Amino acid sequence: MTKRSTYKTSAIVLHSLDYGESDRIITFYTDNFGKLKGIAKGARRSKKRFPNALELFSHSNILFSKRSRDGLALIENCDVTNHYPGIRSDLEKTLIASYFIDLTNQFTSEGKKNGALFQLLQDFLELINAGDGSEIITRLFELRLLRLKGFEPVLDRCIACGVSVDETGNRYLLFNSTDGGVKCPECSSNNRDSIPVSLGTIKILLMGKEMETGKIDRLFLSGQAAKEGKEILAGFIRHLLGKELKSLNVLNEVREMGIWGKEGGSL
């Protein structure tokens, strides 16, 4: 019989699935091992063993064991580091956090370590836990995740002719998801799939993606910029994944309905 090896790592819950009568299969994103799927025996029967640790986007130090690189890990213990009460007490923040973990889950595969991505997810959960749920935070998480996964859209220059967006002399550029970036009007004249986006929107996205996380709340997207930013990035992510994310659709629908306030419930 192959000996089980035991490991400890910092982890954030991406997904939870009931299994059998008392167990749960949990998908974590971890600092040291990337995405990790494991089974928590008896988790549904005893809340004392894993208190708050197996809820979506909970941050914990987990102890797990595996016999091989393949197959489910056995989750032996979880010590909660941050349950993010500021997120869970607010509907908008809960929906944003759920979208962040959904994106992380969709863009990662098991066993591929990416400490920078784990830190990004942790930083932005802490940001919305302590602050608000503004559109700029959502857009900048999308941009930074895409960069870390090698899919960063080209926003600083025309992807066709290479001219800087500052040198185009145009108030509007056009974003094309298939090409993965912006084009000046001259290079995009025959492309009906391009989305118009103002130079101002592009500049604030470029500024924000390089800004220290603690200073992001100084940025603000106007109504037009918020609409444009959402349209180009959501369209690009949809193109990359080949599907709509339910978590984003729910967030957008509830935002449009204006149902905010202290609702106190997580997804």
Summary of the structure (lengths in Angstrom):
residues: 267
radius of gyration: 20.4
end to end distance: 40.2
largest distance: 69.2
contacts: 841
relative contact order: 0.13
helix: 38%
strand: 24%
